[in-house]
Amino acid sequence: PKTTSPPFKLDGTPDSPKCPTNSSGGGGGKSGFSSPDGRWTAKVTSLTDTTVSWQVTHDSEDKGDTGWFAFGVSKDGTMDSSGDGSDIVVCSSHEADSTAKASRYWVTTKSAPSNGAPLTDMSCTWAMGRGVLEFTRPLKAGNDKERTIEKTGPTNYLWAYGTSDTVAYHGPHKGAVSYDVSKGGASVSSTIPVPALVALHAVFMLLSWGLLLPVGAMVA
């Protein structure tokens, strides 16, 4: 396994997409959200009056030795907060010294970030196609190149991942979630799995033949 020790710590399948998972939590309880394909997951592991701790995981489809994944905070759910800057942390499998590393970026354009800075209390690991990023950060932004995470109420989060050694174009593997760390509630665009659509179709067929047709006959 490729691992970095501190300097810093900072919830389907493609054939059956689902809404992000979440569990009741808040107040320090565990809760989180995930990408529709389930390959990227973020969980709150601790919440205090001033800090929040996250565990972010990514399982690559090919279980390869290389990959990267990102967790971000955005003003409006866009990669660059419409040019005003998004606060993004990236964990990647390889860097110049061939160890897994994470970096924090202030992203103001829709392009691969550069000049990342280390945080404190961070763990980033990559082994057998699975990456794990753990970090604790203040809820409030510490300067004009950080984004505040609201303790109560929704905050816009970003997720993305790729297969290259270091952060690069993510293709379709990205998205945004509006999430409340105090309640464990997430809101994103959702897709109903095919089996659910079939079940709904059957219900509507039963209603139309078992209820509407007799009613129509009586009226006629």
Short mmCIF file of the C-alpha atoms (twelve columns), coordinates in Angstrom:
data_MODEL
# 
_entry.id   MODEL 
# 
loop_
_atom_site.group_PDB 
_atom_site.id 
_atom_site.type_symbol 
_atom_site.label_atom_id 
_atom_site.label_alt_id 
_atom_site.label_comp_id 
_atom_site.label_asym_id 
_atom_site.label_seq_id 
_atom_site.Cartn_x 
_atom_site.Cartn_y 
_atom_site.Cartn_z 
_atom_site.pdbx_PDB_model_num 
ATOM 1   C CA . PRO A 1   0.000   0.000  0.000   1 
ATOM 2   C CA . LYS A 2   1.060   3.551  -0.703  1 
ATOM 3   C CA . THR A 3   0.452   5.731  2.338   1 
ATOM 4   C CA . THR A 4   1.172   9.206  3.612   1 
ATOM 5   C CA . SER A 5   1.132   9.772  7.332   1 
ATOM 6   C CA . PRO A 6   0.227   13.271 8.579   1 
ATOM 7   C CA . PRO A 7   0.972   16.247 7.685   1 
ATOM 8   C CA . PHE A 8   -2.824  16.414 7.232   1 
ATOM 9   C CA . LYS A 9   -6.177  14.731 7.979   1 
ATOM 10  C CA . LEU A 10  -8.346  16.661 6.363   1 
ATOM 11  C CA . ASP A 11  -22.353 7.605  1.033   1 
ATOM 12  C CA . GLY A 12  -25.335 1.124  -6.906  1 
ATOM 13  C CA . THR A 13  -23.914 0.248  -9.762  1 
ATOM 14  C CA . PRO A 14  -23.870 1.713  -13.318 1 
ATOM 15  C CA . ASP A 15  -26.799 -0.592 -14.278 1 
ATOM 16  C CA . SER A 16  -28.811 0.374  -11.243 1 
ATOM 17  C CA . PRO A 17  -28.040 3.944  -10.200 1 
ATOM 18  C CA . LYS A 18  -29.335 5.189  -6.903  1 
ATOM 19  C CA . CYS A 19  -29.673 8.313  -4.835  1 
ATOM 20  C CA . PRO A 20  -26.792 9.102  -2.482  1 
ATOM 21  C CA . THR A 21  -26.974 7.039  0.664   1 
ATOM 22  C CA . ASN A 22  -27.213 8.690  4.024   1 
ATOM 23  C CA . SER A 23  -27.833 7.659  7.582   1 
ATOM 24  C CA . SER A 24  -29.209 9.653  10.461  1 
ATOM 25  C CA . GLY A 25  -26.371 11.257 12.290  1 
ATOM 26  C CA . GLY A 26  -25.304 14.785 12.971  1 
ATOM 27  C CA . GLY A 27  -23.984 15.860 16.298  1 
ATOM 28  C CA . GLY A 28  -20.881 13.820 15.651  1 
ATOM 29  C CA . GLY A 29  -22.735 10.765 14.336  1 
ATOM 30  C CA . LYS A 30  -21.729 9.082  11.095  1 
ATOM 31  C CA . SER A 31  -23.593 10.133 7.968   1 
ATOM 32  C CA . GLY A 32  -22.678 10.696 4.359   1 
ATOM 33  C CA . PHE A 33  -23.409 10.575 0.638   1 
ATOM 34  C CA . SER A 34  -22.071 8.814  -2.446  1 
ATOM 35  C CA . SER A 35  -21.810 9.098  -6.210  1 
ATOM 36  C CA . PRO A 36  -24.663 7.459  -8.181  1 
ATOM 37  C CA . ASP A 37  -22.411 4.545  -9.193  1 
ATOM 38  C CA . GLY A 38  -21.332 3.963  -5.591  1 
ATOM 39  C CA . ARG A 39  -17.615 4.176  -6.381  1 
ATOM 40  C CA . TRP A 40  -17.071 7.428  -4.450  1 
ATOM 41  C CA . THR A 41  -18.336 7.858  -0.877  1 
ATOM 42  C CA . ALA A 42  -17.974 10.565 1.768   1 
ATOM 43  C CA . LYS A 43  -18.887 10.049 5.414   1 
ATOM 44  C CA . VAL A 44  -18.876 12.415 8.361   1 
ATOM 45  C CA . THR A 45  -16.982 10.661 11.158  1 
ATOM 46  C CA . SER A 46  -17.044 13.486 13.694  1 
ATOM 47  C CA . LEU A 47  -18.784 16.845 14.057  1 
ATOM 48  C CA . THR A 48  -18.097 19.453 16.743  1 
ATOM 49  C CA . ASP A 49  -19.018 23.108 17.157  1 
ATOM 50  C CA . THR A 50  -15.933 24.133 15.201  1 
ATOM 51  C CA . THR A 51  -14.669 21.160 13.141  1 
ATOM 52  C CA . VAL A 52  -15.851 18.316 10.907  1 
ATOM 53  C CA . SER A 53  -14.033 15.078 10.114  1 
ATOM 54  C CA . TRP A 54  -14.532 13.186 6.855   1 
ATOM 55  C CA . GLN A 55  -13.643 9.797  5.440   1 
ATOM 56  C CA . VAL A 56  -13.739 9.797  1.643   1 
ATOM 57  C CA . THR A 57  -13.274 6.517  -0.277  1 
ATOM 58  C CA . HIS A 58  -12.993 5.582  -3.939  1 
ATOM 59  C CA . ASP A 59  -13.084 2.081  -5.477  1 
ATOM 60  C CA . SER A 60  -11.723 2.055  -9.018  1 
ATOM 61  C CA . GLU A 61  -13.534 -0.095 -11.568 1 
ATOM 62  C CA . ASP A 62  -10.383 -1.869 -12.770 1 
ATOM 63  C CA . LYS A 63  -8.834  -2.230 -9.284  1 
ATOM 64  C CA . GLY A 64  -5.644  -0.778 -10.732 1 
ATOM 65  C CA . ASP A 65  -2.572  0.685  -9.117  1 
ATOM 66  C CA . THR A 66  -3.298  4.234  -10.253 1 
ATOM 67  C CA . GLY A 67  -6.114  6.655  -9.682  1 
ATOM 68  C CA . TRP A 68  -7.230  9.854  -7.966  1 
ATOM 69  C CA . PHE A 69  -10.385 11.198 -6.355  1 
ATOM 70  C CA . ALA A 70  -11.516 14.607 -5.152  1 
ATOM 71  C CA . PHE A 71  -13.760 16.114 -2.477  1 
ATOM 72  C CA . GLY A 72  -14.694 19.777 -2.725  1 
ATOM 73  C CA . VAL A 73  -16.784 22.587 -1.267  1 
ATOM 74  C CA . SER A 74  -18.424 24.934 -3.761  1 
ATOM 75  C CA . LYS A 75  -20.471 28.118 -3.529  1 
ATOM 76  C CA . ASP A 76  -22.999 26.989 -6.139  1 
ATOM 77  C CA . GLY A 77  -22.223 23.354 -7.009  1 
ATOM 78  C CA . THR A 78  -19.917 24.157 -9.947  1 
ATOM 79  C CA . MET A 79  -16.273 23.113 -10.134 1 
ATOM 80  C CA . ASP A 80  -15.013 26.684 -9.881  1 
ATOM 81  C CA . SER A 81  -17.973 28.300 -8.045  1 
ATOM 82  C CA . SER A 82  -18.644 30.269 -11.232 1 
ATOM 83  C CA . GLY A 83  -15.155 31.742 -11.086 1 
ATOM 84  C CA . ASP A 84  -15.268 32.689 -7.391  1 
ATOM 85  C CA . GLY A 85  -13.253 29.636 -6.302  1 
ATOM 86  C CA . SER A 86  -13.967 26.164 -4.916  1 
ATOM 87  C CA . ASP A 87  -12.104 24.516 -2.026  1 
ATOM 88  C CA . ILE A 88  -11.016 21.052 -3.259  1 
ATOM 89  C CA . VAL A 89  -8.902  18.248 -1.780  1 
ATOM 90  C CA . VAL A 90  -7.446  15.570 -4.063  1 
ATOM 91  C CA . CYS A 91  -5.987  12.189 -3.044  1 
ATOM 92  C CA . SER A 92  -3.909  10.536 -5.782  1 
ATOM 93  C CA . SER A 93  -2.059  7.228  -6.032  1 
ATOM 94  C CA . HIS A 94  1.287   8.601  -7.214  1 
ATOM 95  C CA . GLU A 95  3.296   11.750 -6.978  1 
ATOM 96  C CA . ALA A 96  6.883   12.551 -7.857  1 
ATOM 97  C CA . ASP A 97  8.185   10.324 -5.061  1 
ATOM 98  C CA . SER A 98  5.758   7.458  -5.932  1 
ATOM 99  C CA . THR A 99  3.687   7.693  -2.765  1 
ATOM 100 C CA . ALA A 100 -0.030  8.351  -2.330  1 
ATOM 101 C CA . LYS A 101 -0.611  11.981 -1.489  1 
ATOM 102 C CA . ALA A 102 -3.377  14.489 -0.956  1 
ATOM 103 C CA . SER A 103 -3.347  18.194 -1.676  1 
ATOM 104 C CA . ARG A 104 -5.743  21.083 -1.171  1 
ATOM 105 C CA . TYR A 105 -6.507  23.437 -4.050  1 
ATOM 106 C CA . TRP A 106 -8.336  26.706 -4.614  1 
ATOM 107 C CA . VAL A 107 -9.948  26.177 -8.032  1 
ATOM 108 C CA . THR A 108 -11.127 29.223 -10.017 1 
ATOM 109 C CA . THR A 109 -11.221 27.681 -13.533 1 
ATOM 110 C CA . LYS A 110 -12.607 24.463 -15.004 1 
ATOM 111 C CA . SER A 111 -9.210  22.872 -15.552 1 
ATOM 112 C CA . ALA A 112 -6.866  20.509 -13.712 1 
ATOM 113 C CA . PRO A 113 -5.777  22.221 -10.461 1 
ATOM 114 C CA . SER A 114 -2.181  23.017 -9.678  1 
ATOM 115 C CA . ASN A 115 -0.101  24.328 -6.783  1 
ATOM 116 C CA . GLY A 116 -1.864  22.302 -4.122  1 
ATOM 117 C CA . ALA A 117 -1.050  22.958 -0.472  1 
ATOM 118 C CA . PRO A 118 -0.816  20.430 2.390   1 
ATOM 119 C CA . LEU A 119 -3.159  20.595 5.386   1 
ATOM 120 C CA . THR A 120 -2.702  19.265 8.915   1 
ATOM 121 C CA . ASP A 121 -3.977  15.914 10.220  1 
ATOM 122 C CA . MET A 122 -4.462  14.126 6.878   1 
ATOM 123 C CA . SER A 123 -4.239  10.491 5.783   1 
ATOM 124 C CA . CYS A 124 -4.295  9.433  2.104   1 
ATOM 125 C CA . THR A 125 -3.831  5.779  1.079   1 
ATOM 126 C CA . TRP A 126 -4.134  3.789  -2.160  1 
ATOM 127 C CA . ALA A 127 -3.951  -0.015 -2.419  1 
ATOM 128 C CA . MET A 128 -5.450  -2.572 -4.848  1 
ATOM 129 C CA . GLY A 129 -7.653  0.002  -6.554  1 
ATOM 130 C CA . ARG A 130 -9.085  1.503  -3.360  1 
ATOM 131 C CA . GLY A 131 -8.277  4.968  -2.091  1 
ATOM 132 C CA . VAL A 132 -9.071  6.315  1.372   1 
ATOM 133 C CA . LEU A 133 -8.786  9.965  2.409   1 
ATOM 134 C CA . GLU A 134 -9.348  11.004 6.029   1 
ATOM 135 C CA . PHE A 135 -9.169  14.560 7.277   1 
ATOM 136 C CA . THR A 136 -10.403 17.019 9.861   1 
ATOM 137 C CA . ARG A 137 -10.942 20.674 9.007   1 
ATOM 138 C CA . PRO A 138 -12.501 23.752 10.609  1 
ATOM 139 C CA . LEU A 139 -16.101 24.439 9.659   1 
ATOM 140 C CA . LYS A 140 -15.310 28.092 9.057   1 
ATOM 141 C CA . ALA A 141 -13.044 29.220 6.236   1 
ATOM 142 C CA . GLY A 142 -9.690  30.365 7.520   1 
ATOM 143 C CA . ASN A 143 -8.923  32.728 4.634   1 
ATOM 144 C CA . ASP A 144 -10.260 33.927 1.272   1 
ATOM 145 C CA . LYS A 145 -9.082  30.729 -0.459  1 
ATOM 146 C CA . GLU A 146 -11.195 28.361 1.626   1 
ATOM 147 C CA . ARG A 147 -14.945 27.629 1.732   1 
ATOM 148 C CA . THR A 148 -17.035 27.426 4.911   1 
ATOM 149 C CA . ILE A 149 -18.948 24.234 5.705   1 
ATOM 150 C CA . GLU A 150 -22.253 25.105 7.376   1 
ATOM 151 C CA . LYS A 151 -22.840 23.201 10.615  1 
ATOM 152 C CA . THR A 152 -26.614 23.520 10.171  1 
ATOM 153 C CA . GLY A 153 -28.161 23.861 6.733   1 
ATOM 154 C CA . PRO A 154 -26.966 22.694 3.324   1 
ATOM 155 C CA . THR A 155 -23.488 23.119 1.862   1 
ATOM 156 C CA . ASN A 156 -22.650 22.368 -1.772  1 
ATOM 157 C CA . TYR A 157 -20.095 19.559 -2.145  1 
ATOM 158 C CA . LEU A 158 -18.238 18.314 -5.220  1 
ATOM 159 C CA . TRP A 159 -17.017 14.804 -6.065  1 
ATOM 160 C CA . ALA A 160 -14.882 13.505 -8.908  1 
ATOM 161 C CA . TYR A 161 -12.458 10.702 -9.736  1 
ATOM 162 C CA . GLY A 162 -10.180 9.432  -12.496 1 
ATOM 163 C CA . THR A 163 -7.707  6.682  -13.377 1 
ATOM 164 C CA . SER A 164 -4.486  8.628  -13.948 1 
ATOM 165 C CA . ASP A 165 -1.561  8.841  -11.523 1 
ATOM 166 C CA . THR A 166 -2.351  12.428 -10.586 1 
ATOM 167 C CA . VAL A 167 -5.371  14.659 -10.928 1 
ATOM 168 C CA . ALA A 168 -6.506  15.093 -14.542 1 
ATOM 169 C CA . TYR A 169 -9.727  15.369 -16.578 1 
ATOM 170 C CA . HIS A 170 -12.468 13.389 -14.861 1 
ATOM 171 C CA . GLY A 171 -14.763 12.861 -17.865 1 
ATOM 172 C CA . PRO A 172 -18.297 11.948 -16.726 1 
ATOM 173 C CA . HIS A 173 -17.136 10.919 -13.260 1 
ATOM 174 C CA . LYS A 174 -18.104 14.051 -11.328 1 
ATOM 175 C CA . GLY A 175 -21.050 15.682 -9.634  1 
ATOM 176 C CA . ALA A 176 -22.369 17.945 -6.896  1 
ATOM 177 C CA . VAL A 177 -24.429 17.294 -3.753  1 
ATOM 178 C CA . SER A 178 -26.227 19.675 -1.408  1 
ATOM 179 C CA . TYR A 179 -25.746 18.153 2.041   1 
ATOM 180 C CA . ASP A 180 -26.456 19.061 5.690   1 
ATOM 181 C CA . VAL A 181 -23.801 17.615 8.031   1 
ATOM 182 C CA . SER A 182 -26.028 18.132 11.089  1 
ATOM 183 C CA . LYS A 183 -28.952 16.101 9.724   1 
ATOM 184 C CA . GLY A 184 -27.351 13.669 7.323   1 
ATOM 185 C CA . GLY A 185 -29.592 14.758 4.431   1 
ATOM 186 C CA . ALA A 186 -28.414 14.909 0.820   1 
ATOM 187 C CA . SER A 187 -30.156 16.284 -2.257  1 
ATOM 188 C CA . VAL A 188 -29.084 15.530 -5.839  1 
ATOM 189 C CA . SER A 189 -30.631 14.676 -9.188  1 
ATOM 190 C CA . SER A 190 -31.712 11.051 -8.906  1 
ATOM 191 C CA . THR A 191 -32.398 8.251  -11.390 1 
ATOM 192 C CA . ILE A 192 -34.966 5.515  -10.727 1 
ATOM 193 C CA . PRO A 193 -33.470 2.039  -11.342 1 
ATOM 194 C CA . VAL A 194 -35.018 -0.031 -14.147 1 
ATOM 195 C CA . PRO A 195 -36.579 -2.631 -11.756 1 
ATOM 196 C CA . ALA A 196 -38.384 0.176  -9.942  1 
ATOM 197 C CA . LEU A 197 -39.728 1.535  -13.229 1 
ATOM 198 C CA . VAL A 198 -41.035 -1.935 -14.135 1 
ATOM 199 C CA . ALA A 199 -42.768 -2.190 -10.748 1 
ATOM 200 C CA . LEU A 200 -44.345 1.235  -11.192 1 
ATOM 201 C CA . HIS A 201 -45.552 0.274  -14.657 1 
ATOM 202 C CA . ALA A 202 -47.211 -2.876 -13.229 1 
ATOM 203 C CA . VAL A 203 -48.975 -0.832 -10.541 1 
ATOM 204 C CA . PHE A 204 -50.343 1.609  -13.089 1 
ATOM 205 C CA . MET A 205 -51.514 -1.267 -15.317 1 
ATOM 206 C CA . LEU A 206 -53.387 -2.838 -12.387 1 
ATOM 207 C CA . LEU A 207 -55.006 0.491  -11.558 1 
ATOM 208 C CA . SER A 208 -56.071 1.114  -15.144 1 
ATOM 209 C CA . TRP A 209 -57.576 -2.371 -15.719 1 
ATOM 210 C CA . GLY A 210 -58.883 -3.034 -12.197 1 
ATOM 211 C CA . LEU A 211 -60.314 0.384  -11.397 1 
ATOM 212 C CA . LEU A 212 -60.573 2.745  -14.337 1 
ATOM 213 C CA . LEU A 213 -62.021 0.223  -16.833 1 
ATOM 214 C CA . PRO A 214 -64.971 -0.830 -14.575 1 
ATOM 215 C CA . VAL A 215 -65.661 2.800  -13.697 1 
ATOM 216 C CA . GLY A 216 -65.662 3.665  -17.376 1 
ATOM 217 C CA . ALA A 217 -68.101 0.847  -18.128 1 
ATOM 218 C CA . MET A 218 -70.512 2.016  -15.428 1 
ATOM 219 C CA . VAL A 219 -70.407 5.569  -16.687 1 
ATOM 220 C CA . ALA A 220 -71.059 4.414  -20.261 1 
# 
